[in-house]
């Protein structure tokens, strides 16, 4: 009898209904990755890599955090150690990642892209390094090659309003058959608590629209101009990465005065920062509604906790965690303010703290309305929650308090071209959840009906919801 490898055809599928749902309905669907952090230049230039350290470890703070937890010196993580030595340190960490999603993700990637069944460990590191290095030299293992291998049809990157979008334009005019669309991410417009940084960004905004941004009114005019430009390049989504929801009460005169104070280099009081952020968030979402875009709100991250390492390495290096701000009243106030102004866009909201799952499930029901189906969306498990338990908790809350069948499904939220296996991971978890419900009599045992719902969640709902031209 042959020994079953860790990643096998029925990985995570625990019964016959789950197996049928996955193989006959989920696995056959293409991928829409409507939120990721892929560098657009790497798609435009069809980047290739020399080895697995470059494609796997560069910029991946998920891996960096766990290597640190295993006692790996920073030189082998973000430092100047040779690529082969960095890979060895990750291989040494892998056996200790058991039950961590990185264990599953990494072995899915090795299996799907490189045909490797061996578990990564210090004893298999040489073999896996050699196999992957040889394959990475082949054309189908470039940035675009990985996307084609994964049957990706469309990706949405994450882009600053001042970005030229030159790489999106280049890809759109090329013969590459995967769409790459921009996503409007105006977080820096809200960063008025860092006055010097904010002023520098406002200068860049002015340069992007060839005008002087010296008032609240001209700031909104410049943002609208860039918003229009993004729309012309195919953008249909915005994204706001905020600690919490901002919905302070303010007057127009207050916001004008706060802008003037900050623009002249003045340090703002906490309530002034709160009011200004509330105004920017509201006005940008009004722009989104006018353009018939879908809004994404990622909230709840407590960032850059380790000041020493932030000063050394900068942001997005693995020193962030889940925050615990109260958000219900402000979320309600923001959505209600937009609704009262006939400017409430479609919204996908992603809480980082899973304690908010039921809060989101009930809040969104307050603002659902036709003709859009699932207008207000509870986004998939994000960041620290894009693992088995986090995905299940999100889907359980959505199922109990909303409509799972209208869910727009999974995304990678990743900078890696190998991360498309996260869609497979999600699909297997989804099918196992529904298959188990069928086997245990919690939902009807109708494979065709449930299978069509699986297809919707995996692909078709996102096409319809975001209005993608596919």
ZIFEN-V860219 format. One record per helix or strand of 2 or more residues. SS is the DSSP state (alpha for helix, beta for strand). FROM is the first residue (numbers start at 1). LEN is the number of residues. If there is no record, write none. Layout:
ss->[SS/SS]
from->[FROM/FROM]
len->[LEN/LEN]
This chain:
ss->[alpha/beta/alpha/alpha/alpha/alpha/alpha/alpha/alpha/alpha/alpha/beta/alpha/beta/alpha/alpha/alpha/beta/alpha/alpha/beta/beta/alpha/beta/alpha/beta/alpha/beta/alpha/alpha/alpha/alpha/alpha]
from->[16/31/40/52/61/74/83/101/125/139/143/152/166/179/187/195/216/237/252/270/294/301/307/321/328/346/354/376/383/388/404/421/447]
len->[11/3/5/6/9/3/15/14/12/3/7/5/7/3/4/15/17/6/12/21/6/2/7/2/13/6/12/3/3/14/3/19/20]
